[in-house]
Amino acid sequence: MNDTSARAETRMSELLAACSPAERFAMACRMFETAKTLARAGIIAEHGAAAEAHMRKYLFLRFYGHDFDEEKKRRVLASWGEDVHR
């Protein structure tokens, strides 16, 4: 689904192209911070305030869980003292 007009999409591309690499990098960092904030809020809504103690695990699984098979996820979490199922 695309609800953006061709004119708006072209203008957005022009504006991004006018930014320096440092500005684009800063924008990407801010977007990732926003994504983490939204993910944290969703995790707390789903798992309750106690999720804060395991937030690193939940964020890893939310952002990268589909990129690893079960064994690799288990190994990453075990290196942090976490369990996949806790």
C-alpha positions as CSV (number, residue, x, y, z in Angstrom):
1,M,0.0,0.0,0.0
2,N,1.3,3.4,-0.9
3,D,-0.6,6.5,0.1
4,T,2.1,9.0,-0.9
5,S,1.7,11.0,-4.1
6,A,4.4,10.8,-6.7
7,R,5.0,14.5,-6.2
8,A,5.5,14.2,-2.5
9,E,7.7,11.2,-2.9
10,T,9.9,13.1,-5.4
11,R,10.1,16.1,-3.1
12,M,11.1,13.9,-0.1
13,S,13.8,12.3,-2.2
14,E,15.1,15.7,-3.2
15,L,15.2,16.8,0.4
16,L,17.1,13.7,1.5
17,A,19.5,14.0,-1.3
18,A,20.3,17.6,-0.2
19,C,21.3,16.4,3.3
20,S,24.9,15.7,4.0
21,P,25.9,12.1,5.0
22,A,26.3,13.3,8.6
23,E,22.7,14.7,8.6
24,R,21.3,11.5,7.1
25,F,23.2,9.4,9.7
26,A,21.8,11.6,12.5
27,M,18.3,11.2,11.1
28,A,18.7,7.4,11.0
29,C,20.0,7.4,14.6
30,R,17.0,9.4,15.8
31,M,14.6,7.1,13.9
32,F,16.2,4.0,15.5
33,E,15.9,5.7,19.0
34,T,12.2,6.3,18.3
35,A,11.7,2.7,17.2
36,K,13.3,1.5,20.4
37,T,11.1,3.8,22.5
38,L,8.0,2.5,20.7
39,A,9.2,-1.1,21.0
40,R,9.9,-0.7,24.8
41,A,6.4,0.7,25.3
42,G,4.9,-2.2,23.4
43,I,7.0,-4.7,25.4
44,I,5.9,-3.2,28.7
45,A,2.2,-3.2,27.6
46,E,2.6,-6.9,26.6
47,H,4.7,-8.2,29.4
48,G,4.1,-5.7,32.2
49,A,6.6,-3.5,34.2
50,A,8.6,-6.6,35.2
51,A,9.7,-6.8,31.6
52,E,12.1,-3.9,32.3
53,A,14.5,-6.4,34.0
54,H,14.7,-8.4,30.7
55,M,14.3,-5.5,28.3
56,R,17.6,-6.2,26.5
57,K,16.3,-9.7,25.7
58,Y,12.9,-8.5,24.6
59,L,14.4,-5.8,22.3
60,F,16.8,-8.3,20.8
61,L,14.0,-10.7,20.0
62,R,11.7,-7.9,18.7
63,F,14.3,-6.4,16.4
64,Y,16.5,-9.4,15.4
65,G,14.5,-12.5,16.4
66,H,13.6,-13.4,12.9
67,D,17.2,-13.1,11.7
68,F,18.5,-16.0,13.9
69,D,17.6,-19.6,14.2
70,E,16.6,-20.9,17.7
71,E,20.1,-22.2,18.5
72,K,21.8,-18.9,17.7
73,K,19.1,-16.9,19.6
74,R,19.7,-19.2,22.6
75,R,23.5,-18.7,22.4
76,V,23.2,-14.9,22.2
77,L,20.8,-14.8,25.1
78,A,22.8,-17.3,27.2
79,S,25.9,-15.1,26.8
80,W,23.8,-12.3,28.5
81,G,22.6,-14.7,31.2
82,E,19.1,-14.7,29.7
83,D,16.8,-17.6,28.6
84,V,14.7,-17.5,25.4
85,H,11.6,-18.7,27.3
86,R,11.9,-16.6,30.5
